[in-house]
Amino acid sequence: QGQLVESGGGLVQAGGSLRLSCVASGIVFNIYRMGWYRQAPGKQRELVATIRSGGSTTYGDSVKGRFTISRDNAKNTVYLQMNSLKPEDTAVYYCNADRTIAATSYNYWGQGTQVTVSL
């Protein structure tokens, strides 16, 4: 059973930076697409960024040019570097691992880490 544990959230002023980390266990990390999603109060969970096993990335429109996703397969870890943070980035950030193997979908979520951006 896969487990994901996020860390690195906190309180930061607008314009500041944070780096989130997510350590995976119980899965063959390097074959999974890894992603970060976020959910603000009263809103739906939305895509922040994903990175495939080969390293290709996608980003949500609201974070392009400010956030960078990366992965270290040797450490079973995915990162999210967040720069130029805005109050609207305030949300709980969730790590996700996703893979379809032999027509079976495997999808895991972390417990989330709170990011709060103040004016």
Residue pairs with C-beta under 8 A, 6 or more apart in sequence:
1 26
2 24
2 25
2 26
2 27
2 97
2 106
2 108
3 24
3 25
3 26
3 108
4 22
4 23
4 24
4 95
4 96
4 97
4 108
4 109
4 110
5 22
5 23
5 25
5 95
5 110
5 111
6 20
6 21
6 22
6 93
6 94
6 95
6 110
6 111
6 112
6 113
7 20
7 21
7 22
7 23
7 113
8 18
8 19
8 20
8 21
8 113
9 18
9 20
9 93
9 113
9 114
9 115
10 18
10 114
10 115
10 116
11 116
11 117
11 118
12 18
12 85
12 115
12 116
12 117
12 118
13 117
13 118
13 119
14 85
14 86
14 87
14 117
14 118
14 119
15 84
15 85
16 85
16 117
17 81
17 82
17 83
17 84
17 85
18 82
18 85
18 115
19 79
19 80
19 81
19 82
20 36
20 79
20 80
20 82
20 93
20 95
20 113
20 115
21 77
21 78
21 79
22 34
22 36
22 77
22 78
22 79
22 80
22 95
22 110
23 75
23 76
23 77
24 32
24 34
24 76
24 77
24 78
24 95
24 97
24 108
25 76
27 97
27 99
27 106
27 108
29 73
29 76
29 97
30 53
30 73
31 53
31 99
31 101
32 53
32 97
32 98
32 99
32 106
33 50
33 51
33 52
33 53
33 97
33 98
33 99
34 50
34 51
34 69
34 71
34 78
34 95
34 96
34 97
34 98
35 47
35 48
35 49
35 50
35 51
35 69
35 78
35 95
35 96
35 97
35 98
36 48
36 49
36 50
36 69
36 78
36 80
36 93
36 94
36 95
36 96
37 45
37 46
37 47
37 48
37 93
37 94
37 96
38 45
38 46
38 48
38 89
38 91
38 92
38 93
38 94
38 115
39 45
39 46
39 91
39 92
39 94
39 112
40 88
40 90
40 91
40 92
43 91
45 94
46 60
47 58
47 60
48 59
48 60
48 63
48 67
48 69
48 80
48 93
49 57
49 58
49 59
49 60
49 63
49 67
49 68
49 69
49 80
50 57
50 58
50 69
50 96
51 57
51 69
51 70
51 71
51 78
55 71
57 69
59 67
59 69
62 88
63 82
63 89
66 82
66 83
66 84
66 85
67 80
67 81
67 82
67 83
68 80
68 81
68 83
69 78
69 79
69 80
69 81
70 78
70 79
70 81
71 77
71 78
71 79
72 78
72 79
78 95
80 93
82 89
82 115
85 115
85 117
86 117
87 117
87 118
87 119
88 117
89 115
89 117
90 115
90 116
90 117
91 114
91 115
92 112
92 113
92 114
92 115
93 112
93 113
93 114
93 115
94 109
94 110
94 111
94 112
95 109
95 110
96 107
96 108
96 109
96 110
97 106
97 107
97 108
98 105
98 106
98 107
98 108
99 105
99 106
99 107
100 106
